[in-house]
Each structure stands twice: as structure tokens, then as C-alpha cells.
Amino acid sequence: MGNVKAVGEVYKCSVCGNVVEVQEVGGGELVCCGKPMDKIKG
């Protein structure tokens, strides 16, 4: 969890299973289903 820091990081939602790969860093936190997403790569 935490702020997005680099292109290529991969995040997964622990609730629904959505997976997101960062294409452009904006410095925010990725949230899905009302919860912060878990960083799984990067």
C-alpha cells in the first residue's frame, strides 16, 4: 500500500481481484472497492 512511485508497478485489489499496471506516475494511492490496492510487483 502507499503512494505510486514508479511506472511498471502492479497493484491488485484484495476484494475483487482487479489488477492494475502503472503507466504514468501521478503520486496518488490506488483504491478499488473502497480499499487501498496491494502492490504485487515493482
C-alpha positions, 0 to 999 in steps of 0.5 A: 500500500502507499503512494505510486512511485514508479511506472511498471508497478502492479497493484491488485485489489484484495476484494475483487481481484482487479489488477492494475499496471502503472503507466504514468506516475501521478503520486496518488494511492490506488483504491478499488472497492473502497480499499487501498490496492496491494502492490504485487510487483515493482 
